[in-house]
Amino acid sequence: MHLPLPFELLAVTGIPPAEEMMTEIYLNRSGINTIEVPPQNAHVECGSILKIRFVNRGAPIHITATTSNAGMFTDFFHENMYVIDEVVLGISLRKDCVPGFFDIDIIAGYGAMKTALRVEVIVKPSRGERALEKEPPVQPEAHGRPHLLMVAMALGLILYSTWYYTKIEFLNIAAFIVLIVGALFVWYRQT
């Protein structure tokens, strides 16, 4: 049996993992101090390294890569580079970050040219991680009618307040019994 393609070629094809993907930014390609970023956003996973390759097509150039809104994803803030041919900037991302994005500003020509690269941070779910189930609310949800315990408490308060002002002993005992019956009913009715 003869395969139409060599086996090695079949094994190499495919999309590289996010850790190996590299974003290329061209410098001095269409003019002096020009910066050309790719039209699509850069993608990187939490815990991996964002690799940006600066390719210079002209005279050596000083560039500055800086970010101001990446504090929750990485410790990277600012880098000055002198690019003769090409240079790779590696930005390591934290392992415990959330999905989101940040911008890397690239400045050349002493501030004459500035452009931004949007970086989207992706969180890949672990194999054992299941979708989060709906948690029960912290406070009970209202269903439109008063709860029996609340009715028993209101009735007990009315009976107790009436006993306090009239000193009729039966009202005090009735208030106590109403509260106990309401609490026991709710206690044994729980599912």
Contacts in CASP RR format, 6 or more apart in sequence:
PFRMAT RR
TARGET T0000
AUTHOR 0000-0000-0000
METHOD contacts of the structure
MODEL  1
MHLPLPFELLAVTGIPPAEEMMTEIYLNRSGINTIEVPPQNAHVECGSIL
KIRFVNRGAPIHITATTSNAGMFTDFFHENMYVIDEVVLGISLRKDCVPG
FFDIDIIAGYGAMKTALRVEVIVKPSRGERALEKEPPVQPEAHGRPHLLM
VAMALGLILYSTWYYTKIEFLNIAAFIVLIVGALFVWYRQT
3 10 0 8 1.000
18 43 0 8 1.000
18 44 0 8 1.000
18 45 0 8 1.000
18 48 0 8 1.000
18 122 0 8 1.000
18 124 0 8 1.000
19 45 0 8 1.000
19 48 0 8 1.000
19 49 0 8 1.000
21 43 0 8 1.000
21 44 0 8 1.000
21 51 0 8 1.000
22 51 0 8 1.000
22 52 0 8 1.000
22 53 0 8 1.000
22 88 0 8 1.000
23 38 0 8 1.000
23 42 0 8 1.000
23 50 0 8 1.000
23 51 0 8 1.000
23 52 0 8 1.000
23 53 0 8 1.000
23 117 0 8 1.000
24 38 0 8 1.000
24 52 0 8 1.000
24 53 0 8 1.000
24 55 0 8 1.000
25 35 0 8 1.000
25 36 0 8 1.000
25 37 0 8 1.000
25 38 0 8 1.000
25 52 0 8 1.000
25 53 0 8 1.000
25 54 0 8 1.000
25 55 0 8 1.000
25 106 0 8 1.000
25 117 0 8 1.000
26 34 0 8 1.000
26 35 0 8 1.000
26 36 0 8 1.000
26 55 0 8 1.000
26 57 0 8 1.000
27 33 0 8 1.000
27 34 0 8 1.000
27 35 0 8 1.000
27 36 0 8 1.000
27 54 0 8 1.000
27 55 0 8 1.000
27 56 0 8 1.000
27 57 0 8 1.000
27 58 0 8 1.000
27 61 0 8 1.000
27 63 0 8 1.000
27 83 0 8 1.000
27 108 0 8 1.000
28 34 0 8 1.000
28 56 0 8 1.000
28 57 0 8 1.000
28 58 0 8 1.000
28 59 0 8 1.000
28 61 0 8 1.000
29 36 0 8 1.000
29 55 0 8 1.000
29 57 0 8 1.000
29 58 0 8 1.000
30 36 0 8 1.000
32 59 0 8 1.000
33 61 0 8 1.000
33 108 0 8 1.000
33 109 0 8 1.000
33 112 0 8 1.000
33 113 0 8 1.000
34 108 0 8 1.000
34 113 0 8 1.000
35 63 0 8 1.000
35 106 0 8 1.000
35 108 0 8 1.000
35 113 0 8 1.000
35 114 0 8 1.000
35 115 0 8 1.000
37 106 0 8 1.000
37 115 0 8 1.000
37 116 0 8 1.000
37 117 0 8 1.000
38 117 0 8 1.000
41 101 0 8 1.000
41 117 0 8 1.000
41 118 0 8 1.000
41 119 0 8 1.000
41 120 0 8 1.000
42 50 0 8 1.000
42 52 0 8 1.000
42 117 0 8 1.000
42 118 0 8 1.000
42 119 0 8 1.000
42 120 0 8 1.000
43 119 0 8 1.000
43 120 0 8 1.000
43 122 0 8 1.000
44 50 0 8 1.000
44 93 0 8 1.000
44 119 0 8 1.000
44 120 0 8 1.000
44 121 0 8 1.000
44 122 0 8 1.000
45 93 0 8 1.000
45 121 0 8 1.000
45 122 0 8 1.000
45 123 0 8 1.000
45 124 0 8 1.000
46 73 0 8 1.000
46 93 0 8 1.000
46 94 0 8 1.000
46 95 0 8 1.000
46 96 0 8 1.000
46 97 0 8 1.000
46 121 0 8 1.000
46 122 0 8 1.000
46 123 0 8 1.000
46 124 0 8 1.000
47 92 0 8 1.000
47 93 0 8 1.000
47 94 0 8 1.000
47 95 0 8 1.000
47 97 0 8 1.000
48 92 0 8 1.000
48 93 0 8 1.000
49 90 0 8 1.000
49 91 0 8 1.000
49 92 0 8 1.000
49 93 0 8 1.000
50 74 0 8 1.000
50 90 0 8 1.000
50 91 0 8 1.000
50 92 0 8 1.000
50 93 0 8 1.000
50 119 0 8 1.000
51 88 0 8 1.000
51 89 0 8 1.000
51 90 0 8 1.000
52 65 0 8 1.000
52 88 0 8 1.000
52 89 0 8 1.000
52 90 0 8 1.000
52 91 0 8 1.000
52 104 0 8 1.000
52 117 0 8 1.000
53 86 0 8 1.000
53 87 0 8 1.000
53 88 0 8 1.000
53 89 0 8 1.000
54 63 0 8 1.000
54 81 0 8 1.000
54 83 0 8 1.000
54 86 0 8 1.000
54 87 0 8 1.000
54 88 0 8 1.000
54 89 0 8 1.000
55 85 0 8 1.000
55 86 0 8 1.000
56 83 0 8 1.000
56 84 0 8 1.000
56 85 0 8 1.000
56 86 0 8 1.000
60 82 0 8 1.000
60 83 0 8 1.000
60 84 0 8 1.000
61 82 0 8 1.000
61 83 0 8 1.000
61 108 0 8 1.000
61 109 0 8 1.000
62 80 0 8 1.000
62 81 0 8 1.000
62 82 0 8 1.000
62 83 0 8 1.000
62 108 0 8 1.000
62 109 0 8 1.000
62 110 0 8 1.000
63 80 0 8 1.000
63 81 0 8 1.000
63 83 0 8 1.000
63 106 0 8 1.000
63 107 0 8 1.000
63 108 0 8 1.000
64 78 0 8 1.000
64 79 0 8 1.000
64 80 0 8 1.000
64 81 0 8 1.000
64 105 0 8 1.000
64 106 0 8 1.000
64 107 0 8 1.000
64 108 0 8 1.000
65 78 0 8 1.000
65 79 0 8 1.000
65 81 0 8 1.000
65 89 0 8 1.000
65 104 0 8 1.000
65 105 0 8 1.000
65 106 0 8 1.000
66 77 0 8 1.000
66 78 0 8 1.000
66 79 0 8 1.000
66 104 0 8 1.000
66 105 0 8 1.000
66 107 0 8 1.000
67 76 0 8 1.000
67 77 0 8 1.000
67 78 0 8 1.000
67 102 0 8 1.000
67 103 0 8 1.000
67 104 0 8 1.000
67 105 0 8 1.000
68 77 0 8 1.000
68 103 0 8 1.000
68 105 0 8 1.000
69 102 0 8 1.000
69 103 0 8 1.000
70 76 0 8 1.000
70 77 0 8 1.000
70 102 0 8 1.000
70 103 0 8 1.000
70 104 0 8 1.000
70 119 0 8 1.000
71 102 0 8 1.000
72 97 0 8 1.000
72 98 0 8 1.000
73 93 0 8 1.000
73 94 0 8 1.000
73 97 0 8 1.000
73 100 0 8 1.000
73 102 0 8 1.000
73 121 0 8 1.000
74 91 0 8 1.000
74 92 0 8 1.000
74 93 0 8 1.000
74 94 0 8 1.000
74 102 0 8 1.000
75 92 0 8 1.000
75 94 0 8 1.000
76 91 0 8 1.000
76 92 0 8 1.000
79 89 0 8 1.000
81 87 0 8 1.000
81 89 0 8 1.000
91 104 0 8 1.000
93 121 0 8 1.000
97 121 0 8 1.000
97 123 0 8 1.000
98 121 0 8 1.000
98 123 0 8 1.000
99 121 0 8 1.000
99 122 0 8 1.000
99 123 0 8 1.000
100 120 0 8 1.000
100 121 0 8 1.000
101 118 0 8 1.000
101 119 0 8 1.000
101 120 0 8 1.000
101 121 0 8 1.000
102 118 0 8 1.000
102 119 0 8 1.000
102 121 0 8 1.000
103 116 0 8 1.000
103 117 0 8 1.000
103 118 0 8 1.000
103 119 0 8 1.000
104 116 0 8 1.000
104 117 0 8 1.000
104 119 0 8 1.000
105 114 0 8 1.000
105 115 0 8 1.000
105 116 0 8 1.000
106 114 0 8 1.000
106 115 0 8 1.000
106 116 0 8 1.000
106 117 0 8 1.000
107 113 0 8 1.000
107 114 0 8 1.000
108 114 0 8 1.000
147 186 0 8 1.000
148 182 0 8 1.000
148 185 0 8 1.000
148 186 0 8 1.000
149 182 0 8 1.000
149 183 0 8 1.000
149 185 0 8 1.000
149 186 0 8 1.000
152 178 0 8 1.000
152 179 0 8 1.000
152 181 0 8 1.000
152 182 0 8 1.000
152 183 0 8 1.000
152 185 0 8 1.000
153 179 0 8 1.000
155 175 0 8 1.000
155 178 0 8 1.000
156 174 0 8 1.000
156 175 0 8 1.000
156 178 0 8 1.000
156 179 0 8 1.000
157 175 0 8 1.000
159 171 0 8 1.000
159 172 0 8 1.000
159 174 0 8 1.000
159 175 0 8 1.000
159 178 0 8 1.000
160 171 0 8 1.000
160 172 0 8 1.000
160 175 0 8 1.000
162 168 0 8 1.000
162 171 0 8 1.000
163 169 0 8 1.000
163 171 0 8 1.000
163 172 0 8 1.000
163 175 0 8 1.000
END
